[in-house]
Amino acid sequence: MNRILSVLKAVAVLLALAGVAHGQAAITLDSIGGVHYLDSIASGQQVTFYFRYTNMTGTNMIGIMNGYRIYSPDGGAWKSVRIDTTGLSNRQFDLVVMPMYRDTIDHTTPDTVAVGCAAMDSAGLPDGYDGTAVAITVDLSDGRAIGKRLCIDSSFILPAGVWRWVGDDYNDHNPSWDGPHCFYVRDMWAGVEPAATELPESPFLRQNYPNPFNPSTTIKFTLPRATRVTLSVTDILGREVITLVEKVVGPGDHSIVWDGRDRTGTSVAGGVYLYRLQAGERFETKKMVLVK
């Protein structure tokens, strides 16, 4: 009888993947294993990206399906990609923890790695969980990505097309995502930066670092040509906090530090903020978290 109930619960988890989104859950890049710098990583090695899962929804997560897309926007390539889900223990998910792949073989076009989990008798990912759950390793040892960018972003799991968490309440709690995360790949032995000729075709805004942060964080962006730029910070409701840049900026890489203060010089409260780059006709917005 218990086995039948467990199977029915597992089926309900899968059906709940079409539920209504609400709740507070997050997936964030926790750390990087391997030789890396503020906004770049070294070739000639395997680089591991560790992702933190945070569940503050008030309910246990009995179903998880997440995909991660590895790609290079400017033609870089890699040897292989693999995902490790040891942070999601069998104690939490006793039905299935299964890495899934869309492997492009030549690794010159995007690869997707993914994980799907469902709890039967166990509780699933408990409410209050906040730890490293997934590691994605990209092998850059053959040097085919030098001078290019490598990015990791969320991705639907084909052919299912889902990216969500299911709570013990059988509601869909879509986790927030702090990506994409993009890095320039440097020559591990020569230690060279990408040449100026490797500038992107359009303005490129990077994820701030560190994130979350306290008391300050660095925001970087790259321009292909001289452009009038406005870089501003708003609260989650879109109300302007401060304008960090408002002028014509030359081509190349640029960075600016935000010290967590508004336009009057007053320290702002902890929470989620948005930073928005307007470069000519292009707009791009990313999230950052100030912790106090």
Wavefront OBJ file of the C-alpha trace (Angstrom):
o trace
v 0.000 0.000 0.000
v 2.817 2.401 0.923
v 4.489 1.632 -2.399
v 1.289 2.454 -4.299
v 0.958 5.759 -2.427
v 4.569 6.560 -3.238
v 4.023 5.934 -6.944
v 0.876 8.073 -6.910
v 2.822 10.858 -5.221
v 5.539 10.642 -7.864
v 2.934 10.848 -10.623
v 1.427 13.883 -8.901
v 4.859 15.529 -8.900
v 5.083 15.196 -12.671
v 1.533 16.446 -13.183
v 2.249 19.424 -10.945
v 4.937 20.604 -13.367
v 2.160 22.536 -15.105
v 1.126 24.381 -11.928
v 0.891 28.116 -11.157
v 4.152 29.882 -10.238
v 4.655 31.486 -6.837
v 7.026 31.279 -3.854
v 10.664 32.291 -3.249
v 13.359 29.991 -4.600
v 16.693 30.726 -6.244
v 19.580 29.221 -8.197
v 22.815 31.218 -8.066
v 26.444 30.718 -9.082
v 28.157 29.943 -5.776
v 31.825 29.536 -6.770
v 34.216 28.473 -9.535
v 36.743 25.648 -9.320
v 39.890 26.104 -11.405
v 42.114 29.017 -12.363
v 39.885 32.058 -12.785
v 39.890 35.825 -12.436
v 37.244 38.455 -11.816
v 35.576 38.033 -15.196
v 37.679 35.412 -16.987
v 38.800 31.794 -16.736
v 41.970 30.035 -17.876
v 42.163 27.529 -20.721
v 44.137 24.288 -20.504
v 42.080 22.941 -17.610
v 38.709 21.725 -16.428
v 36.633 24.510 -14.895
v 33.792 23.672 -12.517
v 30.862 25.990 -11.830
v 29.133 25.313 -8.500
v 25.488 26.353 -8.257
v 23.687 27.079 -4.990
v 20.047 26.087 -4.543
v 18.038 28.139 -2.047
v 14.550 27.122 -0.927
v 12.792 29.720 1.239
v 9.281 29.041 -0.013
v 7.785 27.575 3.156
v 7.357 24.162 1.525
v 9.594 21.208 0.663
v 10.413 20.731 -3.027
v 9.402 17.214 -4.112
v 10.185 17.756 -7.785
v 13.032 19.599 -9.515
v 13.740 19.940 -13.238
v 16.474 22.368 -14.318
v 18.575 22.644 -17.445
v 21.820 24.539 -18.012
v 23.049 25.705 -21.424
v 26.775 26.010 -22.117
v 27.682 28.101 -25.157
v 30.130 30.572 -26.660
v 28.564 33.661 -28.296
v 31.650 34.243 -30.419
v 32.638 30.802 -31.674
v 34.686 29.228 -28.881
v 34.628 25.443 -28.371
v 35.362 22.950 -25.572
v 36.095 19.226 -25.174
v 33.244 18.078 -22.943
v 30.629 19.051 -20.364
v 29.348 17.053 -17.409
v 26.989 17.658 -14.490
v 27.344 16.382 -10.922
v 24.275 16.309 -8.674
v 25.841 14.905 -5.499
v 24.550 17.918 -3.571
v 21.029 16.565 -4.099
v 21.331 13.477 -1.911
v 19.274 10.290 -2.059
v 18.038 11.183 1.382
v 16.173 14.078 -0.222
v 15.176 12.526 -3.561
v 14.720 8.774 -3.430
v 12.876 8.256 -6.716
v 15.243 9.685 -9.289
v 18.217 12.009 -9.604
v 19.144 11.816 -13.262
v 21.587 13.942 -15.213
v 20.318 14.446 -18.766
v 22.291 15.694 -21.730
v 21.939 17.283 -25.129
v 25.486 16.713 -26.363
v 26.486 18.405 -29.627
v 29.481 16.054 -30.034
v 31.779 18.680 -31.566
v 31.119 21.200 -28.722
v 31.130 24.141 -31.088
v 27.410 24.780 -30.598
v 25.487 24.903 -27.296
v 25.395 21.850 -25.024
v 22.682 21.375 -22.404
v 23.072 19.432 -19.168
v 20.120 18.996 -16.835
v 18.812 17.266 -13.752
v 15.381 15.950 -12.818
v 14.465 14.845 -9.286
v 11.317 13.527 -7.635
v 10.696 12.478 -4.042
v 8.538 9.477 -3.104
v 8.904 8.563 0.557
v 11.458 11.245 1.373
v 10.744 14.937 1.931
v 12.548 16.378 -1.101
v 14.585 19.571 -0.958
v 13.640 20.901 2.488
v 12.329 24.364 3.165
v 15.281 26.434 4.360
v 17.824 24.559 2.222
v 20.687 26.822 1.134
v 23.703 25.002 -0.233
v 25.726 23.915 -3.253
v 23.605 21.351 -5.085
v 24.876 21.101 -8.678
v 28.354 21.272 -10.233
v 28.932 21.680 -13.977
v 32.426 20.952 -15.316
v 33.581 22.227 -18.709
v 36.812 20.795 -20.149
v 38.811 23.627 -21.775
v 42.068 21.691 -22.002
v 42.347 21.699 -25.814
v 42.633 25.496 -26.068
v 39.826 25.978 -28.622
v 38.149 28.678 -26.500
v 41.140 30.982 -25.984
v 40.215 34.621 -26.632
v 36.513 33.781 -26.741
v 33.689 33.922 -24.210
v 32.171 30.933 -22.423
v 28.659 31.353 -21.002
v 26.315 29.307 -18.807
v 22.614 30.102 -18.766
v 19.370 28.437 -17.780
v 17.830 26.216 -20.429
v 14.694 24.223 -21.069
v 15.190 20.466 -21.079
v 14.330 19.288 -24.568
v 11.947 17.880 -25.575
v 10.006 18.427 -22.324
v 10.508 22.213 -22.174
v 10.320 22.663 -18.387
v 12.523 24.508 -15.861
v 10.877 24.599 -12.442
v 10.503 23.281 -8.919
v 7.377 21.626 -7.521
v 6.509 22.097 -3.843
v 4.997 19.669 -1.382
v 1.868 21.784 -1.852
v 1.915 20.629 -5.511
v 2.327 24.218 -6.653
v 4.969 25.347 -9.108
v 7.683 27.503 -7.466
v 9.833 28.768 -10.345
v 13.309 29.557 -8.971
v 14.925 32.860 -9.863
v 18.159 32.691 -11.863
v 21.099 35.110 -11.652
v 22.573 34.307 -15.065
v 23.706 34.270 -17.699
v 27.273 33.975 -16.451
v 29.868 34.780 -19.131
v 33.659 34.693 -18.906
v 36.506 35.428 -21.276
v 38.852 32.467 -21.724
v 42.510 33.383 -21.268
v 45.604 31.460 -22.319
v 46.598 29.681 -19.104
v 50.325 29.790 -19.970
v 50.678 33.128 -21.710
v 48.258 34.922 -19.374
v 47.017 37.174 -22.176
v 43.742 39.031 -22.301
v 41.471 38.813 -25.372
v 42.658 41.152 -28.135
v 40.765 44.304 -28.953
v 39.673 42.634 -32.203
v 37.647 40.165 -30.097
v 35.164 42.830 -29.015
v 31.518 41.731 -29.286
v 29.357 42.962 -32.148
v 26.919 44.619 -29.721
v 27.160 46.054 -26.164
v 27.563 43.322 -23.562
v 26.610 43.696 -19.874
v 28.182 41.251 -17.432
v 26.907 39.920 -14.137
v 28.092 42.047 -11.227
v 30.740 40.597 -8.905
v 30.522 39.729 -6.114
v 26.845 38.864 -6.008
v 25.340 38.843 -3.415
v 27.505 41.669 -2.076
v 28.184 43.889 0.929
v 29.119 46.707 0.949
v 30.119 47.171 -2.736
v 30.103 45.377 -6.074
v 31.683 45.831 -9.510
v 29.618 46.119 -12.689
v 31.391 45.538 -16.023
v 30.308 46.045 -19.595
v 31.934 45.877 -23.022
v 31.301 48.158 -25.998
v 32.191 47.447 -29.643
v 32.485 51.170 -30.417
v 32.174 54.581 -28.759
v 28.566 54.889 -27.555
v 26.533 57.131 -25.288
v 25.905 55.033 -22.180
v 23.546 55.276 -19.221
v 24.112 52.790 -16.416
v 21.566 53.076 -13.614
v 20.440 51.166 -10.536
v 16.766 50.764 -9.609
v 14.866 48.952 -6.902
v 12.775 45.879 -7.735
v 9.793 48.143 -8.521
v 11.805 50.057 -11.108
v 12.310 53.229 -9.045
v 15.678 54.820 -9.769
v 18.241 54.624 -6.963
v 21.286 56.132 -8.657
v 22.761 56.761 -12.109
v 26.340 55.488 -12.219
v 27.295 56.453 -15.780
v 25.753 58.963 -18.193
v 28.190 59.921 -20.954
v 29.855 58.797 -24.168
v 32.135 55.835 -23.453
v 34.829 54.441 -25.764
v 35.102 50.865 -27.098
v 36.434 48.033 -24.929
v 35.920 46.793 -21.378
v 34.670 49.143 -18.652
v 33.912 48.703 -14.972
v 32.352 50.756 -12.200
v 31.911 50.095 -8.507
v 28.575 50.671 -6.782
v 28.971 51.225 -3.056
v 25.343 50.548 -2.148
v 24.399 54.228 -1.822
v 21.681 56.227 -3.547
v 22.042 59.547 -5.351
v 22.024 61.436 -2.015
v 24.866 59.330 -0.606
v 22.590 57.385 1.747
v 23.169 53.645 2.175
v 20.227 51.700 0.760
v 18.495 48.781 2.443
v 19.402 45.197 1.702
v 17.429 43.452 -1.019
v 17.203 42.822 -4.757
v 18.216 45.639 -7.104
v 18.343 45.922 -10.882
v 21.119 47.512 -12.902
v 20.309 48.665 -16.415
v 22.644 49.483 -19.281
v 21.420 51.672 -22.123
v 24.028 51.813 -24.863
v 22.694 53.595 -27.909
v 19.505 51.778 -28.882
v 20.317 48.669 -26.825
v 18.965 47.992 -23.324
v 20.062 45.227 -20.951
v 19.079 44.606 -17.321
v 20.412 42.228 -14.658
v 19.659 41.501 -10.997
v 21.969 41.900 -7.993
v 21.451 41.301 -4.284
v 22.688 43.557 -1.474
v 22.952 41.625 1.799
v 22.837 43.448 5.130
l 1 2 3 4 5 6 7 8 9 10 11 12 13 14 15 16 17 18 19 20 21 22 23 24 25 26 27 28 29 30 31 32 33 34 35 36 37 38 39 40 41 42 43 44 45 46 47 48 49 50 51 52 53 54 55 56 57 58 59 60 61 62 63 64 65 66 67 68 69 70 71 72 73 74 75 76 77 78 79 80 81 82 83 84 85 86 87 88 89 90 91 92 93 94 95 96 97 98 99 100 101 102 103 104 105 106 107 108 109 110 111 112 113 114 115 116 117 118 119 120 121 122 123 124 125 126 127 128 129 130 131 132 133 134 135 136 137 138 139 140 141 142 143 144 145 146 147 148 149 150 151 152 153 154 155 156 157 158 159 160 161 162 163 164 165 166 167 168 169 170 171 172 173 174 175 176 177 178 179 180 181 182 183 184 185 186 187 188 189 190 191 192 193 194 195 196 197 198 199 200 201 202 203 204 205 206 207 208 209 210 211 212 213 214 215 216 217 218 219 220 221 222 223 224 225 226 227 228 229 230 231 232 233 234 235 236 237 238 239 240 241 242 243 244 245 246 247 248 249 250 251 252 253 254 255 256 257 258 259 260 261 262 263 264 265 266 267 268 269 270 271 272 273 274 275 276 277 278 279 280 281 282 283 284 285 286 287 288 289 290 291 292
